[in-house]
Amino acid sequence: MTLELVNELGDIQVRVVKDRQPVERVQPLHTGDSAPLISIANTAGYWATANPQTAGQAHLLTLRQLVKQRPVVVGFYCPCWGRYADPFLATLIQLADQVERAGGQLLVFANEHPRYLPPVALQAPMTVVYDADKAVAQQFGVYAETDPIWDRISGISEEVYIPALYVIDASQQIRYHFLDENFEGFTDHTGLCNAL
């Protein structure tokens, strides 16, 4: 599109403005959907998302292996959520104990390397996984480059995930989901634990 701008002296300037790319909205998974096939690897003392073809097999775990042991709660956390980050992390830490008591395991994907997370997050009974390229978040539909959160939520200026929690059973079916697209906070502890 071409715009003609007139300044205070009456000079006309022509500007070409590119059309904005169409927004492809995130498509989060919901209860009843199948969980994606994901792999994580223990690399240099921390867990990170992994490609099964390129990762060493010795320290590689898949979601399929994890859910056969016990139900898995998958969570997504971004320290760059602004004021929302600390309360949600506190909720995850509290949930970690509840999930453990209910016989499950909490797997939290973060867009920040674990060494930069608060020590209290790493001491909780949960596994924090570095999702550097946001691949797992994209597979769960809680992140899309074309639908940035900062377009909708004030105070967030980086590409981040939608806060989300999923309970996944032994058949890799999602038995419970929580999506906080409006950043209002998680309060359904009982519903999540019942789904375990």
C-alpha positions in Angstrom: 0.0 0.0 0.0 1.3 3.5 -0.8 0.7 6.4 1.5 1.2 10.1 0.8 2.1 12.1 3.9 2.0 15.9 4.1 4.3 17.6 6.6 3.6 21.0 8.2 5.4 22.8 5.4 3.2 21.2 2.7 5.8 18.8 1.4 4.4 15.5 0.2 6.3 12.3 1.0 5.4 8.9 -0.5 5.8 5.9 1.8 5.3 2.3 0.9 3.8 0.2 3.7 4.0 -3.5 3.6 0.8 -5.4 4.3 0.7 -7.2 7.7 1.1 -10.9 7.4 -2.1 -12.8 8.2 -2.3 -14.0 11.7 -2.4 -17.8 12.1 -4.0 -18.2 15.5 -2.6 -20.7 18.0 -4.5 -24.0 18.1 -4.1 -25.4 21.6 -4.7 -29.1 22.3 -7.7 -29.9 24.4 -9.1 -32.7 26.6 -9.6 -35.8 24.4 -6.8 -35.0 21.9 -3.7 -37.1 21.6 -0.5 -35.7 23.1 2.3 -35.2 20.6 5.3 -37.4 20.4 8.0 -35.6 22.3 11.5 -36.5 23.4 13.7 -35.0 26.0 17.4 -35.5 26.7 19.6 -34.9 29.7 22.4 -32.8 28.4 25.2 -31.5 30.6 23.1 -31.8 33.8 19.8 -30.3 32.5 16.9 -31.6 30.5 16.2 -30.2 27.0 13.9 -31.0 24.1 15.6 -33.5 21.8 15.4 -34.9 18.3 15.4 -38.7 18.7 17.5 -39.0 15.4 20.3 -36.7 16.6 20.3 -37.2 20.4 22.3 -39.8 22.1 20.0 -42.7 23.1 21.5 -43.2 26.6 19.9 -40.1 28.2 16.8 -39.8 25.9 13.3 -40.1 27.3 10.1 -40.0 25.4 6.6 -39.0 26.6 5.5 -42.6 25.7 8.1 -44.0 28.2 7.1 -41.5 30.9 3.4 -42.1 30.7 3.9 -45.8 31.0 5.5 -45.3 34.4 2.7 -43.0 35.7 0.5 -40.1 34.5 2.3 -37.0 33.3 1.3 -33.4 33.9 2.8 -31.2 31.2 3.1 -27.5 32.0 4.5 -24.5 30.1 6.3 -21.6 31.9 7.9 -18.4 30.7 9.9 -16.2 33.2 9.3 -13.3 30.8 5.5 -13.2 31.5 6.0 -10.1 33.7 3.9 -9.9 36.9 2.3 -13.3 36.0 5.5 -15.3 36.0 6.2 -15.5 39.7 2.7 -16.4 40.9 2.5 -19.1 38.1 5.8 -20.5 39.1 4.6 -20.7 42.7 1.5 -22.5 41.5 3.7 -25.0 39.6 5.8 -25.6 42.7 2.7 -26.2 44.8 1.2 -28.4 42.1 4.4 -30.5 41.9 3.9 -31.7 45.5 0.2 -32.4 44.8 0.9 -34.2 41.5 3.6 -36.3 43.3 1.2 -37.3 46.1 -1.5 -38.2 43.5 1.0 -40.6 41.8 1.9 -38.4 38.8 4.9 -36.5 37.6 5.2 -32.9 36.5 7.1 -32.0 33.4 7.5 -28.2 32.9 8.7 -26.8 29.6 10.4 -23.4 29.8 11.7 -21.1 27.2 14.6 -20.1 29.5 17.6 -22.2 30.3 17.2 -23.9 33.7 20.4 -22.2 35.0 18.6 -18.9 34.8 15.5 -20.1 36.7 15.1 -19.5 40.4 16.7 -22.3 42.5 13.4 -23.0 44.1 12.0 -24.2 40.8 14.8 -26.7 40.3 14.4 -28.0 43.9 10.7 -28.8 43.5 9.7 -32.4 42.6 9.3 -31.5 38.9 11.4 -31.9 35.8 12.1 -28.6 34.1 12.9 -29.0 30.4 14.5 -26.3 28.3 12.4 -25.9 25.1 14.9 -23.6 23.3 13.2 -23.5 19.9 9.7 -23.7 21.3 9.1 -26.9 19.4 7.1 -28.7 22.2 5.0 -25.6 22.8 4.2 -25.4 19.1 3.2 -29.1 19.1 0.9 -28.5 22.0 -0.5 -25.4 20.2 0.4 -23.0 23.0 2.9 -21.0 20.9 2.9 -19.6 17.4 5.2 -17.0 15.9 2.3 -15.6 13.9 0.1 -15.1 17.0 2.3 -13.3 19.6 0.9 -12.9 23.1 2.2 -9.3 23.2 -0.4 -8.4 20.6 -3.1 -9.2 23.1 -1.7 -8.9 26.7 -0.3 -5.7 28.0 3.1 -5.9 29.8 4.5 -8.7 27.7 7.1 -7.8 25.1 8.6 -11.1 24.1 7.5 -14.2 22.3 6.1 -16.4 25.0 3.8 -19.5 25.5 0.2 -19.4 26.6 0.2 -20.6 30.2 -1.0 -24.2 30.1 -1.3 -27.5 31.9 -2.1 -30.9 30.5 -2.8 -34.3 32.2 -1.7 -37.1 29.9 -2.6 -40.7 30.6 -0.9 -44.0 29.7 -2.5 -44.1 26.2 -1.1 -40.5 25.6 -4.6 -39.0 25.7 -5.1 -35.6 27.2 -7.4 -36.2 30.2 -7.4 -32.6 31.4 -6.3 -29.2 30.0 -6.0 -25.7 31.4 -5.3 -22.8 29.1 -4.9 -19.3 30.5 -5.1 -17.2 27.4 -6.1 -14.1 29.4 -3.5 -14.5 32.1 -5.9 -14.7 35.0 -4.2 -17.5 37.0 -4.7 -21.2 37.8 -7.1 -22.2 40.5 -8.4 -25.7 39.5 -6.0 -27.8 41.6 -8.8 -30.3 42.4 -9.8 -30.8 38.8 -6.2 -31.4 37.8 -5.6 -33.9 40.6 -8.9 -35.7 39.9 -7.8 -36.2 36.3 -4.7 -38.0 37.5 
